[in-house]
Amino acid sequence: MTFQNEPHKVLAGNNIHSERCNPLELVPIVVGAALLIFGRKLFWLFVGGVGFLAGVAIGARLFADQPVAVHTVIALAVGILGAVLAIVVKKVAVGVAGFLAGGLLLHHLVQTFSATSEHSPWIAFLIGGIIGAILINALFDWALIVLSSLVGSLLIVQELDVSEVAAALFAIILLVCGIIVQSRMKKGKPSPPSHPSE
């Protein structure tokens, strides 16, 4: 489930600026940007974005030798499935999305910046998943803003062919921008989205 350390980049690859750029390579950036702006407002988009991120990990792990387009299609399929589940089975989608978002994000951080044993990222995934599920159920509105901004920034940054330091700085900037934009939209709307479990 490593994103930046795969033999080839998980989604966009190193060919995002190639002469014949595949339109599918832009999908993660579009999804990430949508999450940064509308992650809280459209809960199904957040769940779909988390599903997309999970699909990225699945494609990189199980189909590492396949073209980038195959990884993107898998990610899209999982993302669409997540969005549909968010609409049909809202109560289950809340906990699952929070668990996956927290788990994938912490897993990615440990894989990127830690040189510990290979089991540590999976422990981080479980810990992050539990924290994410608790936060999104206890503090639904703000947890949704923060988690959707985190997932959105990660989807965009992992497409950039830059150093880890530059990627981390850019991710922080995108995260802050996403939180500011969504919090301002929240203040501008007197009736925020209700918790799907209600």
C-alpha positions in Angstrom: 0.0 0.0 0.0 3.0 2.3 -0.5 2.2 5.3 -2.7 5.4 7.2 -3.3 7.8 4.3 -3.0 6.4 1.9 -5.6 8.7 1.0 -8.5 6.5 3.4 -10.6 4.3 6.1 -9.3 0.9 4.8 -8.3 -1.4 6.8 -10.5 0.2 9.5 -12.6 3.5 7.8 -13.0 6.5 9.8 -14.0 5.0 10.4 -17.4 2.5 13.1 -16.4 4.3 15.5 -18.5 5.0 13.0 -21.3 4.1 13.9 -24.9 1.0 11.7 -24.9 -0.5 12.3 -21.5 -3.4 9.9 -20.6 -6.5 11.8 -19.5 -7.0 9.2 -16.8 -3.8 10.5 -15.1 -5.6 13.7 -14.3 -8.4 11.9 -12.4 -6.6 11.9 -9.0 -6.0 15.6 -9.3 -9.6 16.4 -10.1 -10.9 14.1 -7.3 -8.4 15.6 -4.9 -9.4 19.2 -5.8 -13.1 18.3 -5.4 -12.5 16.9 -2.0 -10.5 20.0 -0.9 -13.5 22.2 -1.7 -16.7 20.0 -1.4 -15.5 17.2 0.9 -17.8 18.3 3.8 -20.7 19.5 1.7 -21.0 16.3 -0.3 -20.6 13.3 2.1 -20.9 10.8 -0.7 -17.9 12.6 -2.5 -15.8 12.1 0.6 -16.6 8.4 0.8 -16.0 8.1 -2.9 -12.7 9.9 -2.5 -11.6 7.6 0.3 -12.7 4.6 -1.9 -10.6 6.0 -4.7 -7.5 6.2 -2.4 -8.1 2.7 -1.3 -8.4 1.6 -4.9 -5.0 3.2 -5.6 -3.5 1.1 -2.9 -5.2 -2.1 -4.1 -4.1 -1.5 -7.7 -0.5 -0.8 -6.7 -0.4 -3.9 -4.4 -2.2 -6.5 -6.6 -1.5 -5.2 -10.1 1.9 -3.6 -9.8 2.9 -4.8 -13.3 -0.1 -3.3 -15.0 -0.3 0.0 -16.8 -1.2 3.2 -14.9 -4.6 3.2 -16.6 -5.5 -0.1 -15.0 -4.7 1.3 -11.5 -6.9 4.4 -12.2 -9.8 2.3 -13.4 -9.6 0.1 -10.3 -9.5 3.3 -8.1 -12.5 4.8 -10.0 -14.5 1.6 -9.5 -13.8 1.4 -5.8 -14.5 5.1 -5.5 -17.9 4.9 -7.3 -18.8 1.9 -5.1 -18.0 3.9 -2.0 -20.1 6.8 -3.2 -23.1 4.6 -3.9 -22.8 2.9 -0.5 -22.6 6.4 1.1 -26.0 7.2 -0.5 -27.7 3.8 0.1 -26.1 2.7 3.4 -25.3 6.0 5.2 -24.8 4.6 8.7 -22.3 2.0 7.7 -20.5 4.4 5.3 -19.7 6.8 8.1 -17.6 4.4 10.2 -16.0 2.7 7.2 -15.0 6.0 5.5 -13.5 7.3 8.7 -11.6 4.1 9.4 -10.2 3.9 5.8 -9.3 7.6 5.7 -7.5 7.5 9.0 -5.8 4.2 8.3 -4.6 5.0 4.8 -3.3 8.4 5.8 -1.3 7.2 8.8 -0.1 4.2 6.9 1.1 6.4 4.1 3.0 8.7 6.6 4.7 5.8 8.2 5.7 4.2 4.9 7.1 7.5 3.6 9.0 8.8 6.6 9.7 5.7 8.8 12.5 3.1 8.3 11.1 0.7 10.8 10.0 -2.9 10.2 7.6 -3.8 7.5 4.9 -4.6 10.1 4.8 -1.0 11.4 2.8 0.5 8.5 0.0 -2.1 9.1 -0.1 -1.3 12.8 -0.3 2.4 11.9 -3.2 1.6 9.5 -5.1 -0.1 12.3 -4.4 2.7 14.8 -5.2 5.4 12.2 -8.3 3.6 11.2 -9.6 3.5 14.8 -8.8 7.1 15.4 -10.5 8.1 12.1 -13.7 6.1 12.8 -14.0 7.6 16.3 -13.4 11.2 15.1 -15.9 11.1 12.3 -18.6 9.7 14.5 -17.9 12.0 17.5 -17.0 15.2 15.6 -18.7 14.5 12.2 -18.6 18.0 10.7 -15.1 19.0 11.5 -13.7 15.5 11.1 -15.2 15.5 7.7 -13.5 18.8 6.8 -10.1 17.7 8.0 -10.2 14.1 6.7 -11.5 15.2 3.2 -8.8 17.9 3.0 -6.1 15.4 4.0 -7.3 12.8 1.4 -7.6 15.5 -1.2 -4.2 16.9 -0.6 -2.6 13.4 -0.7 -4.3 12.6 -4.0 -2.9 15.7 -5.6 0.6 15.6 -4.1 1.3 12.0 -5.0 0.9 13.1 -8.6 3.8 15.5 -8.4 7.3 14.5 -9.4 9.0 16.4 -6.5 11.1 15.6 -3.5 9.5 14.3 -0.3 10.2 17.6 1.5 8.6 19.6 -1.3 5.7 17.2 -1.4 5.2 17.5 2.3 5.2 21.3 2.2 2.8 21.4 -0.7 0.5 18.9 1.1 0.4 21.1 4.2 -0.4 24.1 2.1 -3.3 22.3 0.3 -4.5 20.9 3.6 -4.7 24.3 5.2 -6.4 25.8 2.1 -8.9 23.0 2.1 -9.8 23.4 5.8 -10.1 27.2 5.3 -12.3 27.0 2.3 -14.6 24.3 3.7 -14.8 26.0 7.1 -15.8 29.3 5.4 -18.4 27.4 3.4 -19.7 25.9 6.6 -20.0 29.3 8.2 -21.8 30.6 5.2 -24.4 27.8 5.3 -26.6 28.0 8.4 -27.7 24.4 8.1 -24.7 22.1 7.8 -25.2 18.5 6.6 -26.6 16.3 9.3 -24.8 13.2 10.5 -25.7 10.4 8.1 -26.5 8.1 11.1 -29.3 10.5 12.2 
